[in-house]
Amino acid sequence: MTSKPIIVVAGATGSQGGGMVTALLEDPQQRFAVRAITRDPQSPAAQALAARGVEVVQADFTDPTTLKTAFAGADGAFLVTNFWAHLSAAQETQEIANLAEAAASAKLSHVVWSTLEDTRDLLPVSDPRMPVLQDSYNVPHFDAKGEGNRLFTAAGVPTTFLNTTYYFQGFVGAFAPRRAEDGVVTLTLPFEPGKRLAGVDVDDIGRTAFALLAAGDTHVGRTVSLAGDHLTGADYAEIIGEVIGETVRFEAVPYDTFRALPIPAAEEIANMFQYYGDFDEQFTGARDLDELRLLNPALRDFRTWAAAHAEALKAAIS
């Protein structure tokens, strides 16, 4: 048994949880022991964590009994759910309820909950500008998490609410630039010209969550809204072009055009980008980059991230 406080990390084999594990392990003061929860401790990703000295335990977000066992004896936690694994706001809500109940049962002293704004606080579903999804949501993967914040509060869990945002990693994934028929590399997004898109290096979610936990109870009860940069689509294209050494243009796709595309969750994604654009002032304005860098001095802006991922950006272009 370790004498160090144990931090439970949900989603430890994924992007956010993986960044949190790394931040904990790379702490120069080695203040915490790390317990990763996963559905399959025998998976290669879980075994890789074990090889790094992480305690790996089995738990399923849909099974409260396994969660209570996994949280037993822990001091704190970084918690995140994965809407994209099932695309169901109802299931995500139940998973959040199970996590909150387990955290309360274990009497954790501090939870950092990776969440998002409930878009309905600014855009009632009665507003006709975007379609209502799954009966009662604008952007289900935002709204279910934002609604879930209240479950932690109601359960009496000492929580810091960490609002995340669009990952820079999207530019080497689903939203990587493509070479158009005229030969020009083109960054295509369902996003209005001139609007700002708050983005973040996914690894900074873990680094910021670590800083929140390492500060003890200083940030309990706070909402911290995270980003590493606030840029327009044209700004992102220009920086990518500088990094890869050729011109990249930005092309905006109308929201309704994107919603009609035959791709999974097209309506969800278009609604998300419309929310970013329509509420640029409120959403982006809530993310004070100077204040965030006081909390996490290593917070990367997009130019720094892009320079570090130049080869990946080049490879993603097709």
Secondary structure as UniProt FT lines:
FT   STRAND          6..9
FT   TURN            10..13
FT   HELIX           15..25
FT   TURN            28..29
FT   STRAND          33..38
FT   TURN            41..42
FT   HELIX           44..51
FT   TURN            52..53
FT   STRAND          55..58
FT   TURN            61..62
FT   HELIX           64..71
FT   TURN            72..73
FT   STRAND          76..79
FT   HELIX           83..85
FT   HELIX           89..105
FT   TURN            106..107
FT   STRAND          110..115
FT   HELIX           119..121
FT   TURN            125..126
FT   TURN            128..129
FT   TURN            134..136
FT   HELIX           140..154
FT   TURN            155..156
FT   STRAND          159..163
FT   STRAND          166..167
FT   HELIX           168..172
FT   TURN            173..175
FT   STRAND          178..179
FT   TURN            181..182
FT   STRAND          185..189
FT   TURN            193..194
FT   STRAND          196..200
FT   HELIX           202..214
FT   TURN            215..221
FT   STRAND          223..225
FT   STRAND          229..232
FT   HELIX           233..244
FT   STRAND          248..252
FT   HELIX           255..259
FT   TURN            264..265
FT   HELIX           266..278
FT   HELIX           280..285
FT   HELIX           289..295
FT   TURN            297..298
FT   HELIX           302..308
FT   HELIX           310..316
//
